[in-house]
Amino acid sequence: MKGVILAGGLGTRLYPLTHATNKHLLPVYDQPMIFYPIQTLVSAGITEILVVTGGPHAGDFLRVLKNGKELGLTHLEFAYQEKEGGIVDALLLADNFAGEESIALILGDNTADFDIGPAVRNFRDGAVIFIKKVVDPGRYGVPVFDSKNPKKIIKVEEKPKRPKSEYAVTGFYLFDKNWLAYARNCKPSIRGELEIPDIQNQYILAGTLKWQELKGFWTDAGKFETLFAANYYWARKKGVDV
């Protein structure tokens, strides 16, 4: 299994901080934000990683990540997303890197204190998504559960105005080799982007999507409030009395 980290975008919700560098290189306590998803993958045994980036500060990643050896990577590649086309548009740039191999996909602004190692080691086929109960599910992809079987997800809705559950689909996904064909099937949404729930829903239609509830800390650090929450958590985790 190979790892793909999506770290593009302009980070406009974090202006003026992101006038200076890419959002995913902002500090989360004592490390650049992107170190956290890399460490999540490496700790699960995934050491071949593609970082998809974009925007005017893409070159900053080379100075920070170098060749990845110091972070435990055996192979590090970069891909450049030329336009703001959505998560799936960025994922399609992993075609030559991963091809028909399974992938672990992580959004670069997600930090979480949990171990995906068991899920990776037990993965055989289909897809696995990690969900977590949140106070504002409408900001995320939201799983819709079967009213007759509360353990079965029948659909994932992207940023719904009226969420049908209290859960968010976090930015961690395991996909088998079908990810590429499913990604190529996606059509632009009303927002004009290729949305990741479209891939998840194709796995649901195939009857091969599984889910796990994420226990412990998780946040996407894409706005000031959640960036602060990530800094606060990891500082406390590392012994700082704040």
N, C-alpha and C positions, 0 to 999 in steps of 0.2 A: 504494500500500500504506500502511495506517495502522498505528500502533504501539499496543499495549496492554501496560501494566505492571501486574501484580497485586501489590499492596502492602497487603493486609489482614492479618487474623489478629491474635492477641493476643501472639504472640512469647513464649509461656510458658517455652520452653527458655532464654530469656535473662533471666528474672527474676533479680535485681531491676532490671536496666537498663531493661527495658521497662515498669516501673511508671511511668516518667517520660515516655516518648514511644513512638511507633510504632517497631518494630524497624527498618524501612527508612529511618529518619532517624538511626539511630545512626552515629557516625563510622567511616569506613574511611579511615584516615590523615587526610587533610586535607579530606575531603568527606563529606557525608551519603551513606549507602549507595545511595540511589536515584539519585544523580547518575550512577553508573556505567552502569546499564542505559539511562538517558536518553542518555548520550554514545554508547553502542553503537548506538542507533537513529539518532541525528542524524548520526553519522559514516557511516552507510549511506544517508543521504539521506531518512530518514523523520522528518518534522518535525511531523506531526499525531499527537498522543498522548493516550490516555485512561489515567489512573491510577485503578485500582480500589482503594479502601481500606476500612477499617472499624475497629471498636473505639472505645475512648474517646478516642483521640488523633488521630482523623482530621483534625480542624481544623488540626493542626500543619503539614500539608502546604502549606496556603495561605501560611503565613508563610515557609516555606522555598522553595517553588517559584514563588510569586507567579503571574504569567501565563506563565512559561516563556521569555520573550523572552531573558533573560540566558543561557539554556542552549541557545539556537539553535532554539527551537521556534516555529513559526508559529501553532500552535493547541494549546491544552491544555484538557482537560476532566477532571472528576472524577466518579466514581460511588461510591456507598456500599453496601457489602455488609452487610446487616443481620444475617446469621447466619453461623455457621461451616459452610458447606455444601460446601466443597471448591473446588478450582481451577476446575472447569467451572462451578460455580454462580456464581463470581465473573466468569468469562469471559462468561456469558450477559448480564451487565450492559452489555456492549459492543454489544448489539443495535442500539440507535438510533445509536450512534457510527459503527460500521463497516458494519452492514447486510450487504450481499452483496459487500463489497469484500474483497480479500485482507488479511490481517493478519500482522504480526510480533508474536508474543507473547513476553514476557520476564517471568520471575518476579523480583520486585523485590529479592530477597536474593541474586541471582546476579551476581557480578562476574567478568569474563573479559577477558583481554588478547588479543583476536583481532578480526578485521575480518569482519563478516557482509555487507559491501557487495557483494562478488561474488555471493554466494548470493542476495541481494535483487535485484540487477540481472538475474540470469539466471533468476529465478523466473517460471514461466508458470502452472502449475496444480499441483493435488495438494497435497502437504505435504512439508516438509523438516524433519527433526529432527537435532540435533547431539548426538553421543555422545562419551563420553570414558572411557578405561579408568581405573578407580578401585580402591582397596583394599577398599572396603565397598559394593559395588553394591546390597546388600539394603536400603540406605537410600533408594533411588531407584526410578524406573521402569527396568526392565532389558530390553534388547532380546534377543529369542530369534532366533537365526540358523538358517536352513535347513541341516540336516546335509549336504545334497547341493549346496548353493550357499552358501558362507560369506559371500557379499556380500549375501544376501537376508535381510531381517528378516521373520519370519512372525508375530510377535506381540510386544507389549510388556506385561510383567507389572509390576504395581505392588507395590513393596516385598516381593518374594518372600523366603520364609525360605531357600530353596535356589536362589539365582540361577543361571540357565542360561548366563550369560556374565559376563565381567569388566567389562562396560561399563555406564555409567549414561547414561540419557537426561537431558541437561542441561536447564536451564530456558529454552531458546531454541527457538522453533518458528516456522515459516512455514506458514501455512494459506491455501488459496484460499477462494473464496466459499462453499464447502460447509461451512465450519467451523460455521456457525450451525445448519444442519440436523442435522449430526452431534452438536453439543452438546445439542440438544433431544432427541435420541434416547437420551441417556445415562440410566442408572438408578442409584440409590444403591448403593454397594458395601456390603460387610459392615460397614465402618466408618461407614456412613451418609452418605458423601460422594459427590459426582459427581467421578469421577477422570479426569484428563487422558489416561491410556492408552486409555480407551474411545473418545476421538476418534481417536487415532492408529490404533487397531485397525480403525476403520471405513475410514480411508484405506488401510490394508493390504488389507482385503477388496476394496476398489475397485481395487486394484493401482496406486495413485497415490502411495504414500509413498516418499520418497527419504531418504537419510541421508548425513551427512558426519561424519568424525571430527574433533573439535575439537583443534587443535594449540595448545600453549601453556597458559598459566595459566587455570584456572577453579576456582571454588569457590562453593558456596552458603554464605552467612554466617549460617546459621540457628541455630548453637549456638556456645558459647564457643570451642571449638577452631578451627572454621572462620572465625569472626569474627576471631580472632587471626591465622590464616593469611592472610586477606585484608589485614588491616592491615600485616602484615610484608611481604607481596609488594609492595603499592603504595608503601610507604615506601621500600623498596629500589629500586623502579622509578623513583622520583622523586629518587634520589640520596642518601637518608639512610643512613648507615652504622650499622646496628643489629645 
